[in-house]
Amino acid sequence: MAKRLVDNPLRFARLRLRARAPISPAQSLDPVADGVRLLVLDPGGTPILDAVLAPSDGSSGWRPRGSSRWTYVDRDGSSGIRHLTLDRRADAGLVTVTVKARGDFPGNETGGAYRAIVVFGDQSAAAAGRCGESDFAPLVDCRFAESRRRLTCSP
């Protein structure tokens, strides 16, 4: 990965992302108990963010906000993610994932699509289909801020 970063010096410090993942109303969703993995890929398929947000003991990390919304907060951003919200809309069969992350992320100007993959739990959850992904059209869904220090993606 280091060679790719040297070959592509465009970098950004902040990532804002909103993705929608289809999930069956019959599937359980409890990030407090199961955790979440978020993987964001650049247009070449290289991970720019791979964060595992562990289950929570209730005193830190995940907090339920009603029966269909959860918030994860990590003030020091040790995972790269400072804030993540899951909002389940059972009537639409969708979970909206909203992320604010900070770090030193490699950028890409090749014009390809970024992709977000979210797993609601661990590897066994992924194998059981408790996951979703969103592609972001280049220059439409994803935009760099003027300073090129922030990438914002939203369908």
N, C-alpha and C positions, 0 to 999 in steps of 0.2 A: 504494500500500500504506500510506502514512503516514496517509491519511484513515481507513482501516479501523482502524488502531491507536488513533487518537484516539477514534473512535466506540466502540471496544470496549477499555476500559482494563484488562481482566483479562489479566494476563501471568504467565508462569511462567519460571523460570530453569533448570529441569532437565527433561529428557525422557528417559524410559525406555520402551523399546519392544521388543516381541518379536513378530515376524511370521513367518508360514510362507508360502513361495512355492513353488508347484509347478514342477518343472523335470524334463524328460525325462532318464532315466538316460543316454541317448545324447548329450546336450548336454555339451560341455566346460565346466568351471568352474575358472578360474584367476585369482583377483583379483590375485595378485602380478604377473602379466603383463598383465592386461587392465584392472584397476581396477574400481570399482563406483560407481554413482550411486544415492543414496537421496533420495527426495522424499517429504515428509510433508505432506499437505493437511489443512486444517481442514474442518469440516462444510460450509462454503460453497465449498470447492474452492480456497481461497487457500493457496499454499505457506507453511508455517511453517518448513520446513527443506528446503533444496535443496543437497546436498553431493555433490561429486565427489571420490571418494577415489582418487587417481591410482595407477597401477601403481607397484610398489616396486622399488628397486634391491637390496633384501635387507638394507640397513643401517638402514632406518627404514620406518615405515608398515606394510605388510602382512607377516605372518609365517605360513608354513604350520605347522599343528599336526597332523601326520600327513597322510594322503592325502585326507581329506574334511573338514578343518576349517581355517579361516583366521582370524587375528585382526589387526585394524587398531588401532593405538594412536597417538594424537596428544596428547601430554601438554599442549601449550599450547592445544589445541582450536581451531586456526585455522579449521577447516572447520565448527566447531560440534560436531562429533563427537569425543568423547574416546576412545571404545572401541566397536568393532563386531566382532562375531563372526559368521562364516558357518559353519553346520554342515550338511553335506549328508548326507542319509539316502537312499542310493540305493535301498534296498529299499522305501521309502515314496514315492519320487519327489518329495521335499520338501527345500527348503533353509530352515533356521531362521535368521532374522536377529535378532540381539540387539544393541541400541544403547543407549549412554549418551551423552547430549549435554548441553551447557551453552550458554546464550545468553540472549537476551531475546526469548522467543517470545510471540506473541499468543495469548491463550486464546479460548475460545468456549463459551458456556453455552446455545446454541440447541437442544441436544439431538440434533444430527445426528451422523453417523458420521465419525470421522477415517479417513484412508486413507494407507497406506504403499505406495510403488511403489519397487521395487528393480530396477536394470538391471545385469546382470553383464557389464560392458564399456562400450563407447561407443555412439553412435547406431546404428552398423551392427549391433551386438549386439541392440539393442532391436528394430530392424527384422527381425532374424532370429528374434525370439521368445525371446531369452535374458533374460527379465525376468519379474517376477511382482508381484502386488499383494495387499494384505490390507485389508479393511475392519474397523473396530472399532466394535462396537455401543455407542451412547452409554449411559453410566451402568452398563454391564455390563462391557465390555472396557476402557474408559478411565475413569480416576478421577483427580481432582485430590487432591493431598495436603492435609491439614488447613490448612496455611498457604497453600495455593493457589500455591505456588511450584514444584510438581513435578507433571507429568502422567505417568502410567504407563499404558501400553496393552499388553495381552496377550490373545490370544484364549483 
